[in-house]
């Protein structure tokens, strides 16, 4: 089904005024592949979007935007777990709510993360101590050139921190059409972050964790329906133990999280905050007053405003801490995705 409107503003959470040559909604794997091949045959750039919650269009897109709206949720279970097969176009937060309503726990820490289910494995989304890979059973992928579907197990997805195989081997010419989730019936609450640490581990319920996560996100993060943003703009940087020790010696209160590799993960929001950048503004774009990790469309920001703001933030953090932040948000040019670090360098 084609959409004659070409403005992308309502299809991205940043609300930047960008346009595309064509915007098409695909509701099945066959239609997604068909529309993709038609665009390719016309030699048009083509980009598949979920809900546009993690992208910044640097300029108008000169080709076709395909909106993945493949829906459907099926549930099976065995003695140990529930298995969910979820269409890529399902809204992620609605899926979290639905699972809890059905008495299935395990997704509550990931409440209110914007976007579609099909985008979750690409970024290996995570929040409050849980990453997508913890609940992933498989991902179904469509080869857009051949119309063939194949399944990758969680291990085959090569998940890492905001990282997966879908950013590399399967970035071009492929589309995620469904995700498979495995939720253990023996629920173990994850209460290591933020206000969750105050909840009583022995008696806490999945709904209480969900409510607490929603409260934290609503009070600390701007609602993209009211203020344009793409959530966390930068990744939390992972540095060597030696670099972490140098920072700790000067800033003893710097939050750090040990990694299996022996490296340390730093809190990007804390680094930005320590540079006194909350509220800092370039054009119509600004660093959010309550959460420094979020860049917002404060007043009819252009993509250039956001990019210049991100560059200024990145440079300031590097000057103070010797750490270069990398964008979590995907940067899109007129013809497709580009390297965000190179844009800001």
C-alpha positions in Angstrom: 0.0 0.0 0.0 1.6 3.3 -1.1 1.4 6.5 1.0 1.3 9.6 -1.2 2.7 11.8 1.6 6.5 12.2 1.4 7.2 13.9 4.7 9.1 11.7 7.2 8.3 13.8 10.2 5.5 11.6 11.5 7.5 8.4 10.8 10.5 9.3 13.0 10.6 10.2 16.7 13.1 13.0 16.2 10.5 15.0 14.3 13.0 16.4 11.9 11.5 17.9 8.8 12.9 15.5 6.2 11.2 14.1 3.1 11.5 10.9 1.0 10.7 10.3 -2.7 8.2 7.6 -1.6 6.9 6.0 1.6 5.4 2.6 1.3 3.8 0.4 4.0 4.5 -3.3 3.8 2.4 -5.7 5.9 3.7 -9.0 4.7 7.1 -10.5 3.8 6.1 -10.9 0.2 5.0 -7.3 -0.2 8.2 -6.1 1.6 10.4 -8.0 -0.8 8.3 -7.0 -3.8 8.4 -3.3 -3.0 12.2 -3.5 -2.2 12.9 -5.1 -5.6 10.8 -2.6 -7.5 12.8 0.2 -5.9 16.1 -1.5 -6.7 15.0 -2.1 -10.3 14.4 1.7 -10.5 17.9 2.2 -9.1 16.3 4.0 -6.2 18.0 4.0 -2.8 15.7 2.1 -0.4 15.6 2.0 3.4 13.5 -0.2 5.7 12.2 1.5 8.8 10.3 0.3 11.8 9.0 3.2 13.9 12.0 5.5 13.2 12.9 5.7 16.8 16.7 5.4 16.4 17.4 7.4 13.2 18.5 10.9 12.3 17.9 11.9 8.6 20.8 14.2 7.7 18.9 15.4 4.6 16.0 14.4 2.4 16.1 10.8 1.3 16.3 10.4 -2.4 14.6 7.0 -2.7 11.9 4.8 -1.1 11.2 4.3 2.5 9.6 0.9 3.3 7.7 0.8 6.6 7.9 -2.7 8.0 4.4 -3.4 9.5 4.4 -7.2 9.6 2.2 -8.0 12.6 1.1 -11.1 14.6 1.9 -12.8 17.9 1.7 -16.5 18.5 2.4 -18.2 21.9 3.4 -21.7 22.7 4.8 -23.2 25.9 6.4 -26.1 27.5 7.1 -27.0 31.1 9.9 -24.5 31.5 9.1 -21.5 29.3 6.8 -19.6 27.1 7.8 -19.1 23.4 6.6 -16.0 21.5 6.8 -15.6 17.8 6.4 -11.9 17.1 6.0 -10.1 13.8 8.7 -7.4 13.2 6.1 -4.6 12.9 4.6 -5.1 16.4 5.2 -2.2 18.8 7.8 -3.2 21.4 6.2 -1.6 24.4 2.8 -3.0 23.5 4.4 -6.4 23.3 5.9 -6.0 26.8 2.4 -5.0 28.2 0.7 -7.9 26.3 3.1 -10.4 27.7 2.5 -9.3 31.3 -1.3 -9.3 30.7 -0.9 -12.9 29.6 0.9 -13.8 32.8 4.3 -14.0 31.1 7.3 -12.3 32.8 10.7 -11.5 31.6 10.3 -8.4 29.4 9.3 -5.9 32.2 12.8 -4.3 32.4 12.5 -3.4 28.7 9.2 -1.5 29.1 8.7 1.8 27.2 11.7 1.3 24.8 10.3 2.9 21.6 10.3 1.1 18.3 9.2 -2.1 16.7 10.1 -5.7 17.7 12.0 -6.2 14.5 14.4 -3.4 15.5 15.2 -4.9 18.9 17.8 -7.5 17.7 19.6 -5.0 15.4 20.6 -2.8 18.3 20.4 -5.6 20.9 18.2 -3.1 22.9 18.7 -3.0 26.6 17.8 -1.2 29.8 17.9 -1.7 33.5 20.2 -4.7 33.5 18.5 -6.7 30.6 19.4 -6.9 27.0 17.4 -8.4 24.1 19.8 -11.3 23.8 18.7 -12.5 27.2 15.2 -13.3 25.9 16.0 -14.0 22.2 15.4 -17.5 20.9 15.7 -16.8 17.2 15.4 -14.1 14.5 13.7 -14.8 11.1 15.3 -13.0 8.3 14.1 -12.4 4.7 16.5 -12.3 1.8 14.9 -9.5 -0.2 16.6 -10.5 -3.4 15.4 -14.2 -3.4 12.3 -13.9 -1.2 13.7 -16.7 0.9 13.3 -16.8 4.7 16.0 -18.2 7.1 16.3 -18.4 10.8 19.2 -17.4 13.0 19.6 -18.7 16.5 20.4 -16.2 19.2 24.1 -17.3 19.1 24.2 -16.8 15.4 23.1 -13.2 15.9 26.5 -12.3 17.4 25.0 -10.0 20.0 27.1 -7.5 21.8 26.6 -4.1 23.5 24.2 -2.3 21.0 25.7 -4.7 18.4 24.6 -7.6 16.3 25.2 -9.4 13.0 22.4 -7.3 11.5 24.6 -4.2 11.4 27.1 -6.0 9.3 26.4 -9.3 7.3 22.7 -8.7 7.0 22.5 -4.9 6.8 21.8 -4.6 3.0 19.3 -6.7 1.1 17.8 -8.4 4.1 15.0 -7.6 6.5 14.0 -9.0 9.9 10.4 -10.2 9.6 9.9 -11.9 13.1 11.6 -12.5 16.4 11.3 -15.5 18.6 11.4 -14.9 22.4 11.9 -17.4 25.2 10.6 -16.4 28.6 11.5 -18.6 31.5 8.6 -19.6 33.8 10.9 -19.5 36.7 11.1 -15.8 37.0 14.3 -14.1 38.4 13.9 -10.4 38.9 16.7 -8.1 37.7 16.9 -5.3 40.2 20.4 -3.9 39.9 19.7 -0.5 38.4 18.1 2.7 39.5 14.9 2.6 41.6 14.6 -1.1 41.0 17.3 -1.7 43.7 14.8 -0.4 46.3 12.2 -3.1 45.5 12.0 -6.1 47.8 13.6 -9.0 45.9 11.6 -11.7 47.9 8.2 -10.3 47.2 8.4 -8.1 44.1 6.2 -8.9 41.2 6.9 -8.5 37.4 4.1 -5.8 37.3 5.9 -3.9 40.1 9.1 -4.0 38.1 7.2 -2.9 35.0 5.6 0.0 36.8 8.9 1.1 38.3 10.6 1.1 34.9 7.8 3.0 33.3 7.9 5.6 36.2 11.7 6.1 35.8 11.6 6.4 32.0 8.6 8.8 32.1 10.2 11.1 34.8 13.7 11.1 33.3 13.2 10.8 29.6 11.2 13.1 27.2 8.1 11.7 25.5 8.9 11.7 21.8 5.2 12.5 21.1 5.8 15.8 22.9 9.5 16.5 22.4 11.3 15.0 19.4 14.2 12.7 20.3 15.7 9.3 19.5 16.3 8.2 23.1 19.9 7.6 24.2 21.9 9.4 21.5 25.3 8.0 22.5 26.5 4.5 23.5 28.0 4.0 26.9 31.7 3.8 26.1 33.7 0.7 27.0 37.3 1.5 27.9 40.3 -0.5 29.2 40.8 -1.0 32.9 43.8 1.3 32.7 41.8 4.2 31.2 39.0 3.6 33.7 41.6 3.7 36.6 42.9 7.1 35.3 39.4 8.5 35.2 38.5 7.1 38.7 41.6 8.7 40.2 40.4 12.1 39.1 36.7 11.5 39.4 36.1 9.0 42.2 32.3 9.1 41.8 32.4 8.1 38.2 30.0 5.1 37.7 31.7 2.1 36.1 30.5 -1.3 35.2 33.0 -4.2 34.9 32.7 -6.3 31.7 33.5 -9.9 31.1 36.4 -8.9 28.9 38.0 -7.1 31.8 37.2 -3.7 30.3 35.0 -1.1 32.0 31.7 0.4 30.7 31.3 4.1 31.6 28.0 6.0 31.8 27.9 8.4 28.8 25.1 10.4 30.5 27.3 11.0 33.5 30.2 12.1 31.4 28.1 14.6 29.5 26.5 15.9 32.7 30.0 16.4 34.2 30.8 18.6 31.3 27.9 20.9 32.4 26.1 20.3 29.1 22.5 19.8 30.3 20.4 22.4 28.5 23.3 23.2 26.1 21.7 24.2 22.8 22.8 24.5 19.1 20.1 26.0 16.9 16.9 24.2 17.8 18.6 21.2 19.2 19.5 20.8 22.9 20.8 18.4 25.5 17.9 17.3 27.7 17.7 19.0 31.1 17.0 15.8 33.0 18.9 13.2 31.1 22.1 14.4 29.4 22.3 11.3 27.2 19.3 12.4 25.2 19.5 15.1 22.6 16.1 16.8 21.8 14.4 18.7 19.1 13.6 21.6 21.3 12.5 24.2 18.7 12.1 23.1 15.1 15.6 21.7 15.0 17.2 20.9 11.7 19.3 17.8 11.2 22.4 20.1 11.0 21.5 21.5 14.4 21.4 17.9 15.9 24.6 16.9 14.2 26.5 20.1 15.3 25.2 19.6 18.9 26.3 16.0 18.9 29.7 17.0 17.6 30.1 19.6 20.3 29.1 17.2 23.1 31.5 14.6 21.7 34.3 17.0 21.6 33.7 18.4 25.1 33.7 14.9 26.6 36.9 14.0 24.8 38.6 17.1 26.0 37.6 16.5 29.7 37.9 12.7 29.9 39.9 11.5 26.9 37.0 9.3 25.8 35.3 9.6 22.4 31.6 8.9 22.5 30.0 7.0 19.6 26.4 7.7 18.5 23.9 4.9 19.1 21.5 6.7 16.7 21.8 5.7 13.0 22.6 8.5 10.6 20.9 8.4 7.3 22.0 10.4 4.2 20.2 10.9 0.9 21.1 7.5 -0.3 21.3 5.4 2.9 23.0 4.9 6.3 26.4 6.5 6.8 29.1 6.2 9.5 27.9 8.4 12.3 31.4 8.8 13.8 32.8 9.9 10.5 30.0 12.5 10.2 30.9 14.0 13.6 34.6 13.8 13.3 
